[in-house]
Amino acid sequence: MSRRVLWITDRYPPAKGGMSVSCARQVRGLRRRGIAVDVIVFGSPQVFEAQIEARDGGVDILIPPETEPGMASNQAWVMAQTRHSRLAYDRVVGFGASAGGYHAVTFAAWLGAPSTVLVRGNDLDRDWFLPQRGGMVREAFTRATSIGAVTMEKVERISALYPEQCVVWTPNSVDAARWQLLPADRARREEIRGLLSASDGTRVIGLFGELKAKKRIPFWLEAVRDAGLLGRIRLLAVGTLDAPTAAILDDPAIAPRSLRIPFCPPDELAGLYAASDFVAIPSMFEGMPNVLLEAMACGAVPIVSDAGAMKEVVSDGVTGFLFASEDRNAAGAATARAVALTRDEWTSMSEAVRGHVTSAFSLDRELDTLCQLIDL
């Protein structure tokens, strides 16, 4: 008989952001492996009433945004209890340690099933310190049967707080086949580089995703300016910018020439990643960014801080350039080392980057680790 899993999250398509991408990838992967996964999705904006949609051997249970306190939680519980009474769940998984994790350990206790909480990034870096959400995270960590964390440093931090718990590294993955460049991607790459007037003497550095405060783009741009690199690089910014970042990019005195694309369908990302010689992620804190793995799979060489799992993915000088988080001099020096690569040196590193990320962070590895964790 197929294993049955109840998966609870507030991060699932059409929600935006890296967590949504990771959540969908894991659920679809488990379903392809024959595991029946029912997903409770809190805050689904496309529905006004809770509803169930059959999907790939499981169902998506869509819970609308809450109209009054407790409404969404109780709708989810009624649906979970009803489906469990027909055919029992073997495991309840919370994707994210706050809303997803809190509901997962609660429902698991009521259903008499074991629970797993999957820690991403903000749930420990941010939510832990917020009065309301912090209580949810602590309850999730206390009650979970097993805990998965997307970075080794989060495994260590959780284990220090809860030494009796089983905490396992559950890294993200990238599907190599998904990021093979097609003729349209190569054409898009050349178009973008032409728009940026990227010559042999300049390098294109990509900034991708939700470029909010924690990503520290203004901090990194100051480091680039201080290192005297403004004239040697072009910026490709794809995604949403916070106000300080947008203001800096609008000022040619303190920012290099840039091209901004506020929205990009997922199937067009490969060409934009490939247009970038480098991808910069200078975050103060992180999980394991999908953007990093995807860009590397397309050959972009990373320039990243050592926040979160990035130091676990990138080997300095071999598969990219690392610097200490919040160290402006180190950020400028790492970027200068990257820009100083000759074209042949860059090509060699780009090939190493692509080979490393697609082998060490394969989809099969992610799903193997996840299945082992769920079986604990």
Order of alpha helices (4+ residues) and beta strands (2+ residues): beta-alpha-beta-beta-beta-alpha-beta-alpha-beta-alpha-alpha-beta-alpha-beta-alpha-beta-alpha-beta-alpha-beta-alpha-beta-alpha-beta-alpha-beta-alpha-alpha-alpha
